[in-house]
């Protein structure tokens, strides 16, 4: 895999995670309910948690209503 392919994949992954988080926050805002995001890796959970914390600290109160649940296979 070339550097350009790796860079393109990283950008695509970042956009995918952003859409995942923003959709959950939007749903939490619309419904007022707790929304749970299910992920399979600890690293994914940390990425999502960082994004949610950043949104919450920026004034997006609905981000506090999004939980992350990790389902790892050991």
N, C-alpha and C positions, 0 to 999 in steps of 0.2 A: 504494500500500500504506500503510495507516495505521500509526501507532506501535504500537497494540495488536496488529495482525497481525505486525509485525516482532518484537515482544517475545515473542509466542506461538511464532513460528518459531524464535527463538533458544533458547527453553526446550526445544522439541522436538528441535532439533539437539544441544543439550547432553546430553539424555537418550540420544539415539542414540549419540553418541560414547562416553558412559559405559558403555553396554551393550556396545559393541564392544570396549572396553578390558577390561572386567571379564570378559567371556567368554574373551578371549585369555589373560588371567592365570589364570583358573580352569582352562583347558585345559593351560596350562604347568605348573600345580601338580599336576594329576591325572596327567599323562603324564611329566613330568620332561624333556620335549623342548623344543627351541627352536621357538617359534611365530612365524610371520612374518605381519604385517598388511600388505596391499597397499593403497596409496592413490594417487590420481591428482593430488594437488596438494601443493605444498610446505607451504602453510598447514595442510592437514590433517595432514601428517606432524609438523609442529611441535606442533599441539594434542595429538596422540596421544603424542608424546615427552614433553611436559610432564606429561601425566596419568600415564604410566608412571614417570617419574622421581619424581613426588610419591608414588606408591604404594610405590616401592622405598625411598624415604627414610623412609616411615612404617612400614617393617618388613616389607613384603610382598616376600619374596625372589624369588618366582616372576616378579615384574615384570621382573627382570633377564633372564629367558629369553624375552622378547617383543621381536622385532625389527620395524622398520618399513621397508618397501621402497616407494620412490616411483617411479611410472611416469608421468612427465610427457610431454606431447606438445609439441614445439617446432617 
